[in-house]
Amino acid sequence: MSPSDRDQGRADAAGRASDPLAPATTPDDAVLLTARGIRKSFGDNEVLRSIDLEVRRGEVVVLIGPSGSGKTTVLRSLNGLETPDRGTLSFAGGPDLDFSTRVSKQGRVAMRDRSAMVFQQHNLFPHMTVLENVIEGPVRVQRVPRARAVAEAEALLERVGLAEKRDEYPFSLSGGQQQRVGIVRALALKPDLLLFDEPTSALDPELVGEVLKVIKELADEGWTMVVVTHELGFARQVADEVLFMDGGVVVERGAPKDIFTKPAEERTRRFLDRILRPFD
């Protein structure tokens, strides 16, 4: 899909503001998330070293880089699964959280409520059906009436081609189907921000495409996303901005066409050469 088609898709999504399954909308180019100077250590290992990040509504930001570079910790910090040691984080309309001081539980909960994460492993509840997995968050956490949660879950499952699987258990699904359920579970929470942590890394190669197709459709519809992936061809297709991370820092950031064809930093070039031309 061309940039103009992407823009039209986002405009259509904005026109569906009354649709409970459509992405949240604000004025064009409004900043949704700002992170400044985010640092995180585990013991003596400094995993994040002053990360700056800004995400606008409808934007897809893709993080790439070698394993251990801190990408997943960035996502977990944005979602409140990890508490940064220092730095500030703010969502539009919410409080500025300064992690150099004690952040209240209320502030952390407010931050967590703005996003939903899709993990490497599917993390579905094995004792629950597909439908029960999807409605668990809306019903138990958000207090959505069960009938409404079920109706919206069924619509989402239909959207990703899994309507007939609503009453099955995760063990009966393929890896790709389980990951699509994981995406639906995140969408059911109606988050402002979707976070994807290498969503295809645990899948067999023949199942990768079905998951990437769903994520690309969400991007084209205007969902705001931060995606960690090693699928560089996919990143080039969907990203508005690419951040290359190494050693806990953002080494380089820019448009996909610049990062993938003419990176400015030697570390970026070496990484891309290893990934794109591993046998040269």
Salt bridges, closest charged atoms under 4 A:
GLU46 OE2 - ARG39 NH1 2.78
GLU54 OE2 - ARG36 NH2 3.65
GLU54 OE1 - ARG56 NH2 3.49
GLU82 OE2 - ARG76 NE 3.30
ASP85 OD1 - LYS40 NZ 3.96
GLU136 OE2 - ARG140 NE 3.00
GLU152 OE2 - ARG148 NE 3.70
GLU152 OE1 - LYS190 NZ 3.09
GLU154 OE2 - ARG166 NH2 2.93
ASP167 OD1 - ARG166 NH1 2.83
GLU168 OE2 - LYS165 NZ 3.81
ASP192 OD1 - ARG57 NH1 3.05
ASP192 OD2 - ARG114 NE 2.44
GLU198 OE2 - HIS230 NE2 3.54
GLU210 OE2 - ARG180 NH2 2.96
GLU217 OE2 - LYS213 NZ 2.67
ASP220 OD1 - ARG6 NE 3.01
ASP220 OD2 - LYS216 NZ 3.18
GLU221 OE1 - ARG159 NH2 2.08
ASP240 OD1 - ARG6 NH1 3.75
ASP240 OD2 - ARG10 NH2 3.04
ASP246 OD2 - ARG267 NE 3.61
ASP258 OD1 - LYS257 NZ 3.44
ASP258 OD1 - LYS262 NZ 3.70
GLU266 OE1 - ARG269 NH2 2.89
ASP273 OD1 - ARG277 NH2 2.12
ASP280 OD2 - ARG277 NE 3.96
